[in-house]
Amino acid sequence: MLYREAGQFKTSYQADSQIFPILQDRVALLSLLVVAIVVVPQLASAYTLSAILIPFLIFSLAALGLNILTGYAGQLSLGTAAFMAVGAFASYNFIARLPGLPILLAFVLGGLSAAMVGIAFGLPSLRIRGFYLAASTLATQFFVVWCLTKIPYLTNYSASGVITAQKIVIFGYSFETPASKYLLVLAVVALMALLAKNMIRSNVGRSWMAVRDMDVAAEVIGFRLMRTKLLAFAVSSFYCGVAGALYAYAYLGTVEPEAYSLDLSFRILFMVIIGGVGSVLGSFLGAAFIVLLPVFLNIVAHSFALPTSVASNLELMVFGALIIFFLIVEPHGLARLWQIAKEKLRLWPFPH
C-alpha cells in the first residue's frame, strides 16, 4: 500500500529521467542520509564507528570503483588493492612534499595518480579480454606492491616501510575523533556515489555498457573502443585511489604496502559478486555484507564455543559457499533481490 507510483505524474523530461523517479525512493534516501548524518554519530559507539561503519563506507567506494570497470564496462580486474595503494601513497607524498597542500586536494591528486596507473595497465584491454585481462591486472598488484617496497622515496625512506599518516585537517578543523572521521568519509562516499550514478546514466555510461555487451557491435556503430575502455579504467582507478587514501588516513592511520595485499583485492571482488555486478546499490550491499559477516560469525563461534581451528576458517568457508550460491541462484546478487522485493511491493497484494 505504501510503495505505489500511481498518481505521480511526470510533466517534463527532466522529471521523468531523474535518478529516483518514485517519491517513496526519494523520501527513503533522504531519511537514510538524515539518520546517517545526525543520529548515527550521536548513538554509535567509537568501536562501531571505527571498526564497522568507516570500513563499510570505504569498501563501498572501492567496490563501486571495481563495479564501474567490471559491472558496467565489462573489463575484469584483480588489481583493485594496487590502485588503492597508489592513491594512499600518492596522497601521502603530495602532503609530505608540498607543505600546506589541502588534504582533500591531496586525496584528489592521489586518485588522479591511481587513474594514470590504471590507464597504463588498462592498455592490454585493447587486445585481450576475459581471463587473460584478469591475469594482466593481477600483474598490476604485484608490480605496485614491489615498487612500494623497493623504492625508498615512495615510503619517505622509512626503514620499516610503515608510515604514520598525517592528521586530517580541513579549514583548521582536525578530524581526530571517530565521529568526525565517519562524517568526512560519509560525505566523500555519498558525493562520489551520486557522481557515479549520474555518470552511468549519461552517454559515458551507455558507451561502457555497449562495449560490455558486445564490443565488436559497439565499434561498428561508432563507439571508440580505446577511449571507452581506458576511460573506464581511469574512472575506476580514481575511485579506488580515493578509497585507498581514506583507508589509510581515516581507518588505519598508517600508510603501508602490506595493507593493500592481494587478499584485499579478492575481498572487494567478493563484495561486487555478492552485492550485484553492474549496480551502484549492490556495491553498498556487498560491502555491508562482507564487513558485517565476520562480526556475526565471531558471535556465533563464541556462542557455540567452536574450536579455534574451526572458528578461524569459518569465515573463508562461508564466503566460498555464498559466492557459489549467488553465482548459481542469483548472479545479480543482493541488489537484484532488493529490486524483486520492490517490484512485489508495487504489485501488492497481487505479486507474481
N, C-alpha and C positions, 0 to 999 in steps of 0.2 A: 504493500500500500504506500510506503514512503518513497520508493525508488521508481518514479514514473517521469516520463518526459512528455506525457500528454498535456497539451495546453501551453507548452513552452515554444512559442513561435519565433522563428528567426526572420527578421525583416531586412537583413543585409548580408552580403557575402562575408564580411568580417565576423559577424555573429555566428554564422553557420560554420566557419572554419576555425573557430577558436580552439584552444588546446582542450579545454573542458567544456563541451557544449551543454552538458546537463547541469542544471543548477545544484542538484544534490552533490555532485562531484566537487564543485567549486566550494560549497559550504563545508564539505568534509575535509578538503585540503586546507582551507583557511583555519578550521578548528584544530586540525592536527598541528599546524605551524604555531598557533597560539599556545597550545599545550606544550609544544617542544621548546618554545622561547620563554614562556612565562612560568609555567607550572613545574616543568622538569627540573630546572636549576634550583628551585626552592625546596623540592621534596626529595630529590635523588641524593643519595649519599656520595661522598667523594670516591668511594670504591666503584659504585655504579657508573659514575661519570667517566672515571679514568680507565676502568678495565672493560667496560661494556659499550657505553654509548659512543665514546670518542673513536675507538677502533671500528665500531659498526659504521659510523659515518665515513671514515677514511677508506675502509674496504669497499663501501658502496661506491665511492668516487672512482676507485681503481677498477672495480668490476664494471662500472659504466664505461670507462675508457676502453676496456677489453671488449665490451659488448658493442661499442661503436665499430671496432675493427672486425670482430668475428661475427657478431649477430647481424649487423646492418650491411657491412661491406663484404662479408664472406671470406675474409683473409684470416687464416689460422695463425695464432701466435702463442708461444710458450715463453716469451721473454718479458712478461709484464713487470716482474720484480726488477729486472735490469733497468727498465725505463724509470721505475720509481727511484732506484738508486741514483740514476743520473740527475733526476730532479732534486733529490735531497743533497747530494754532494755539490751540485752546481749552485744551489741556493746558499749553502754554507760558504763556498768560496767567494761568491759575489759579495756577501756581507763582510767576510774577512778581508777581502782585497780592496773593497770600496767602502771605507768608513762613512757612516751617515746614510747609507742606502736604505730606504724604507723596506721593511721586511716583506711586506706584501708585494712590492715590486721585485724583490729577490725571488719570491715564490713564482711569480710570473716568468721571470728570466730563467729560473730553473725548469719550468715547464717548457719554455721555448728551446732550451738546450736539449731536453729529452725529445722534443719534436724533431730537432735536427738529426739526432741519433736515430730516431725512428725512420726518418726519410732515408738515411744512409742504409739501414738494414732492411728497409722495405723495397729496395731496388730489385732483389731477387723475385719479388712477387710479380714482376713484369714478365718473367719467363717460366716460373714454376708455381705450382699450386698444391693444395691439399697437404698430404703428409710431408712432402719434401719442403714445402714452405714452413711448416711447423718445425722441421729439423733445422732450417736456416735461422729461424728466430730463437731456437734453443741455443744456437751458437752465440747469439747476442748475449744471452745470460752469462755464459762462461767468459766471454771476452770482456764484458763490462766489469764483472767481479775481479777478473785478473788485472785489469787496468787499475782498479781502485786499490788493490793490494800491492801492486808492483811499482806504481808511480807515486813517490812520496809527496810530490807537490799537491796532488789531489786531496791528501789527508793532512795537509799543512805540516808535513814532516813529523807526524806523530809516531812514536816508537811502537805503540800497540795497535795503531790503526783505528782506535776508538776515540772519538772526539765528542766533547760536550757541546751540545748545540747552544747557540746564542739565545739569550732571552728574547721572548716575543714582546716587542714594544711598538705600539701603534699610536701615533699622535700623543706621545707622552704617557700613555696608559700601559702598564705592564700586565701581560696576561700570564699570571703565575698560578692562580688557583684553578682547580679542575673545572669549576663552573665557567670561568672566563674562557678557558681553552675550548670547552664544549661549545659555547656560543660562537666563538670565532670559527671553529670547524663547521658548525651548522650553517653559518652564513655563507661560507665559501661553497660548501657542497650544494646548498639549495640554489644558489646563483648559477653554478655550473650545470646542475641538473636541468634548470629551466632553459639555459642556453642550448644544451644538448637536445632537449625536446623540440625546441624551435628549429634547430639545425636539421634534425631528422625529417621534419615536415616540410623543409624547403627543397629547392632544386638540388642542393648538395646531397641531402639525404636520399632523395629519389634516385639520383645517379648512383649512389652507393648500392642501393637495393637492386637497381637494374644490373649492375655488374655482378652482384652476389647471385642473382637468379640465373643469369646466362650472359657471361661476359662477351662472347662472340656476337650474340644478337645485339647487345648494348653498343658494341663498337660499330656494328653495321648501321645502326640508326643514328649514329653521330656522337656517342659518348667517347671521350678521350680516356682510354684506359690508364695511361701513365699518370695523368693528372688526378684522376679519380682515386686510384689505389694509393698513390703517395700522399694525397690529402687525407685519406682515411688513416694511414699510418701516422701522419703528423698530428692530427687532432687526437687520436687515441693516445699517442705517446705524451702529448701535452697534458691530458687529463691524468695519466698515470704519473707524470713527473710532479704535478701539483700534489697528488695524493702522497707520493713519496716524501715530499718536503713536509707536509702536515704530519706524516707518520713519524718523521724524525723529530720535529720540533714540538708537536702537541701531544704525542703519545710516548715515544721512547725517551726523549730528552737527550739522546746521543745520535751521532751520525757514524755508522759503522757498516762495512760491507757485509758482515755476517747476517745482518738483519734482513737483507734482500736476497735470500737464498732461492734456489730452485723450488724448494717446498712452498714458499710464498706464492710463486707463480702458479703452482698447481692449485693451491687453495683458492686463489682468485678465479681460476678456471672452473673449479667446482662451484663457486658462487654463481657464475654465469649459467652453468648447466642446470643446477637445481632451481635457480631463480627464474630462468627463462631466457633463451637466446633471442636476441632481437627485441628486447623490451627494457625500457628505462625503469619501470616499476620492478621488473624481475631482478635488476641489479641490486636494488634495496632489499627485496625479499630474500634473495640468495645470501647477501651479506648478513642479514639478521639471523638467518637460519644457521649459517656456519659459525657465527660468533656466539649464539646462544646455545647451540647444541653441546659444546664441551662443558658448559656450565651445568646443563641438565644431566649430562652423563656422569659428571662428578657427584652430583647429588644422588643419582641412582646407585653409583658404586659405593658411596658411603652408607646409604640406606640399607643396601643388601649385603654389606660387608664383603664385597667381592675381593678375591686375591689381587695383590698388586700387579701381577703379571697380566691378569685379565683386564683390570681397570686401565692399564697403560695402553693396551691395544684395542680397547673397546671403541675409541673414537675412530680409529682407522677402519675397523670392520664396519661400523655404522655408515661412515662416509662412502665406502665402496658399495655397500648394499643400496644406499639411497641413490647413488649415481646410476647403478644398473636399473633400479626401479623406475626412475624418471625417464631414462632413455627408452625403456620398454613401454611403460604405461602412459606417460605424458611427456613427450620430448620437449614440449614448450615450457615445462617447469611450473613453478608456483604461480607465475603471472597468468598462465592460461587457466589454471584452476580458479583464480580470483575472477578472471573475465567470465568464465562459465557461471560462477555464482552470481555475478551482477546480471547476466542475461536471464537467469532464472528469476531473480527478483523483479526484473522488468516485466516478466510474463506471469508472475504470481497472481492468482492461485492456479494457473494453468500452464506450468512449465513443461517443456518437452523432456 
